[in-house]
Amino acid sequence: MSETPPGPKGEPLFGSSRRYARDPFSFIAALEETYDGVALFDMGPMDTYMVTDPADVERVLVSEAGAYRKPDFQNDALGDLLGDGLLLSEGETWERQRDLANPAFRMARLSGMADRITGHAESMVDGWSPGQTVDVESEMARVTLNVILDLMMGVELSDERVRTVEEQLEPLGRRFEPDPIRFAMPEWVPMPGDEEFESAVDTLDSVLDEIVETRRGTEGVEGVERVSADDEAASGEPPMDFLSVLLRAQNRGEQSPEQLRDEMMTMLLAGHDTTALTLTYTWFLLSEHPEAERRVQREVDDVLAGDRPGMEHVREFEYLDRVVNEAMRLYPPVFTVFRESTGPVELGGYRVPTGSIVMLPQWGVHRSERYWDEPDSFDPDRFSPERRADRPRFAFFPFGGGPRHCIGKHLSLLEAKLILATVVSEYELDFQGTTPLEFMPSLTMHPRQTMEMRVEER
């Protein structure tokens, strides 16, 4: 077994971090193309093992997941933002919080929420008119944010407060764009953008405080009318939105105010962003590929037969499902994930020491010629049962995998299909911006262009 995998030679002090920061997507693609499954590069002070072989990705995320943890370097500013919520917590804390969250995300519950998701999509569409130009990224962020507030927190915020949340997303995102100076500096050194980031966190904390106070006292059963938007409360059952579950746990002394805050912040941000981006990229791809757009329209028309989209229709959207998957393959909102080895491990025939950073880039694997025919082309039918049968399972992992897979996967896909079907029933969207798309690499992958689209009546 070889000791050290091959990789690019970096600069003194900065390693490959400046090249990565300039364009992480081309950097990832170049390493995936040049090296066979594992490459070692220096991200400033951190040796980083980039793993793109699906079998090794599966080992890190699933079969040997216990040998890895979330890396410490993600716990500085990200820790300030999300704290000890589900995304960052480890060990017993994560297991306890995951167990608490599971009921809110069970498909049996979500299936009863389909009408509410469709209602939010209809409210969005009611504000459009033929010939209007809309910023689709902003529209998708707003509708998915409203869904999360409703289904997972049991509240409906005013348009003003929703805009307040939206306005904080840009300074938060800028803080997590790769910066070689930050890679090289201790966390305590002040940097440009820190004040804006801290102000955005404080503002979101104030919004969450308002939400918690609004819901406090409504989380039980006795005497509770339909105060939350949750049908469970109306039926005499305890509300099962995530905030109600956490408040009941707090009443039992099992949840501190700090833990509740961290979970709500994680839910607020991670709960809507990836779905909004999946929808944004799906609209772009459909606009750029009229034949696929027409095929989606025909399927939606045939399945709905004049009805509003509901749970009974979602399972029949076969081609729409392939389109959503293909959008996440080409433009994965989470474009890379990181783990840290807790002991010596073996990957790709190489020894990886304890405490090493392991990078699993969806961007590189999803676009690899090793696993995909014509990987840069838009081809939803590559997700047909026949064509996906022989493909390695972890050649496609937009939601991660294993015990730490995204708990919101089923909600995200349900949302995406219902929102797409609601819009497609009335309109098609024509992209007005420039191509090819360019991307901002933050915690998630956002387009640099304003995603302006003209609303056209079908």
BELLINVEN-V657901 format. One record per residue. RES is the residue in three letters. SS is DSSP state (A for helix, B for strand, O for the rest). Layout:
{{RES	SS} {RES	SS}}
This chain:
{{MET	O} {SER	B} {GLU	O} {THR	O} {PRO	O} {PRO	O} {GLY	O} {PRO	O} {LYS	O} {GLY	O} {GLU	B} {PRO	O} {LEU	O} {PHE	O} {GLY	B} {SER	O} {SER	A} {ARG	A} {ARG	A} {TYR	A} {ALA	A} {ARG	A} {ASP	O} {PRO	A} {PHE	A} {SER	A} {PHE	A} {ILE	A} {ALA	A} {ALA	A} {LEU	A} {GLU	A} {GLU	A} {THR	A} {TYR	O} {ASP	O} {GLY	O} {VAL	B} {ALA	B} {LEU	B} {PHE	B} {ASP	B} {MET	B} {GLY	O} {PRO	O} {MET	B} {ASP	B} {THR	B} {TYR	B} {MET	B} {VAL	B} {THR	O} {ASP	O} {PRO	A} {ALA	A} {ASP	A} {VAL	A} {GLU	A} {ARG	A} {VAL	A} {LEU	A} {VAL	A} {SER	A} {GLU	O} {ALA	A} {GLY	A} {ALA	A} {TYR	B} {ARG	B} {LYS	O} {PRO	O} {ASP	A} {PHE	A} {GLN	A} {ASN	A} {ASP	O} {ALA	A} {LEU	A} {GLY	A} {ASP	A} {LEU	A} {LEU	A} {GLY	O} {ASP	O} {GLY	O} {LEU	O} {LEU	O} {LEU	O} {SER	O} {GLU	O} {GLY	A} {GLU	A} {THR	A} {TRP	A} {GLU	A} {ARG	A} {GLN	A} {ARG	A} {ASP	A} {LEU	A} {ALA	A} {ASN	A} {PRO	A} {ALA	A} {PHE	A} {ARG	O} {MET	A} {ALA	A} {ARG	A} {LEU	A} {SER	A} {GLY	A} {MET	A} {ALA	A} {ASP	A} {ARG	A} {ILE	A} {THR	A} {GLY	A} {HIS	A} {ALA	A} {GLU	A} {SER	A} {MET	A} {VAL	A} {ASP	A} {GLY	O} {TRP	O} {SER	O} {PRO	O} {GLY	O} {GLN	O} {THR	B} {VAL	B} {ASP	B} {VAL	A} {GLU	A} {SER	A} {GLU	A} {MET	A} {ALA	A} {ARG	A} {VAL	A} {THR	A} {LEU	A} {ASN	A} {VAL	A} {ILE	A} {LEU	A} {ASP	A} {LEU	A} {MET	A} {MET	A} {GLY	O} {VAL	O} {GLU	O} {LEU	O} {SER	O} {ASP	A} {GLU	A} {ARG	A} {VAL	A} {ARG	A} {THR	A} {VAL	A} {GLU	A} {GLU	A} {GLN	A} {LEU	A} {GLU	A} {PRO	A} {LEU	A} {GLY	A} {ARG	A} {ARG	A} {PHE	O} {GLU	O} {PRO	O} {ASP	O} {PRO	A} {ILE	A} {ARG	A} {PHE	A} {ALA	A} {MET	O} {PRO	O} {GLU	O} {TRP	O} {VAL	O} {PRO	O} {MET	O} {PRO	O} {GLY	O} {ASP	A} {GLU	A} {GLU	A} {PHE	A} {GLU	A} {SER	A} {ALA	A} {VAL	A} {ASP	A} {THR	A} {LEU	A} {ASP	A} {SER	A} {VAL	A} {LEU	A} {ASP	A} {GLU	A} {ILE	A} {VAL	A} {GLU	A} {THR	A} {ARG	A} {ARG	O} {GLY	O} {THR	O} {GLU	O} {GLY	O} {VAL	O} {GLU	O} {GLY	O} {VAL	O} {GLU	O} {ARG	O} {VAL	O} {SER	O} {ALA	O} {ASP	O} {ASP	A} {GLU	A} {ALA	A} {ALA	A} {SER	O} {GLY	O} {GLU	O} {PRO	O} {PRO	O} {MET	O} {ASP	O} {PHE	A} {LEU	A} {SER	A} {VAL	A} {LEU	A} {LEU	A} {ARG	A} {ALA	A} {GLN	A} {ASN	A} {ARG	O} {GLY	O} {GLU	O} {GLN	O} {SER	O} {PRO	A} {GLU	A} {GLN	A} {LEU	A} {ARG	A} {ASP	A} {GLU	A} {MET	A} {MET	A} {THR	A} {MET	A} {LEU	A} {LEU	A} {ALA	A} {GLY	A} {HIS	A} {ASP	A} {THR	A} {THR	A} {ALA	A} {LEU	A} {THR	A} {LEU	A} {THR	A} {TYR	A} {THR	A} {TRP	A} {PHE	A} {LEU	A} {LEU	A} {SER	A} {GLU	A} {HIS	O} {PRO	A} {GLU	A} {ALA	A} {GLU	A} {ARG	A} {ARG	A} {VAL	A} {GLN	A} {ARG	A} {GLU	A} {VAL	A} {ASP	A} {ASP	A} {VAL	A} {LEU	A} {ALA	O} {GLY	O} {ASP	O} {ARG	O} {PRO	O} {GLY	O} {MET	A} {GLU	A} {HIS	A} {VAL	A} {ARG	O} {GLU	O} {PHE	O} {GLU	A} {TYR	A} {LEU	A} {ASP	A} {ARG	A} {VAL	A} {VAL	A} {ASN	A} {GLU	A} {ALA	A} {MET	A} {ARG	A} {LEU	A} {TYR	O} {PRO	O} {PRO	O} {VAL	O} {PHE	O} {THR	O} {VAL	B} {PHE	B} {ARG	B} {GLU	B} {SER	B} {THR	O} {GLY	O} {PRO	O} {VAL	B} {GLU	B} {LEU	B} {GLY	O} {GLY	O} {TYR	B} {ARG	B} {VAL	B} {PRO	O} {THR	O} {GLY	O} {SER	O} {ILE	B} {VAL	B} {MET	B} {LEU	B} {PRO	O} {GLN	A} {TRP	A} {GLY	A} {VAL	A} {HIS	A} {ARG	O} {SER	O} {GLU	O} {ARG	O} {TYR	O} {TRP	O} {ASP	O} {GLU	O} {PRO	O} {ASP	O} {SER	O} {PHE	O} {ASP	O} {PRO	A} {ASP	A} {ARG	A} {PHE	A} {SER	O} {PRO	A} {GLU	A} {ARG	A} {ARG	A} {ALA	O} {ASP	O} {ARG	O} {PRO	O} {ARG	A} {PHE	A} {ALA	A} {PHE	O} {PHE	O} {PRO	O} {PHE	O} {GLY	O} {GLY	O} {GLY	A} {PRO	A} {ARG	A} {HIS	O} {CYS	O} {ILE	O} {GLY	O} {LYS	A} {HIS	A} {LEU	A} {SER	A} {LEU	A} {LEU	A} {GLU	A} {ALA	A} {LYS	A} {LEU	A} {ILE	A} {LEU	A} {ALA	A} {THR	A} {VAL	A} {VAL	A} {SER	O} {GLU	O} {TYR	B} {GLU	B} {LEU	B} {ASP	B} {PHE	B} {GLN	O} {GLY	O} {THR	O} {THR	O} {PRO	O} {LEU	O} {GLU	O} {PHE	B} {MET	B} {PRO	B} {SER	O} {LEU	O} {THR	O} {MET	B} {HIS	B} {PRO	B} {ARG	O} {GLN	O} {THR	O} {MET	O} {GLU	B} {MET	B} {ARG	B} {VAL	B} {GLU	B} {GLU	B} {ARG	O}}
